[in-house]
Amino acid sequence: MNNKGFTLVELFCVIIILFAILGEIMCIAKCINSDWEPSYKREIIYGASALAGIGAIVGYINIPDVKKE
């Protein structure tokens, strides 16, 4: 039997992949738009996450800029 279109599992996989790509893009954008002044906590977390591939999750987390006084 020829099925046309997506099955529910295929559609679910496509949605998860799209959310992962969006999270990775958000992680890279947050890293680039950081203030790049000490402390570099936010920049290190976002940069390392984007390089390691877990930016798909970390991109959805808001990490505040913490300035040393």
Beta strands, then each sheet from edge to edge (+ up, - down):
end
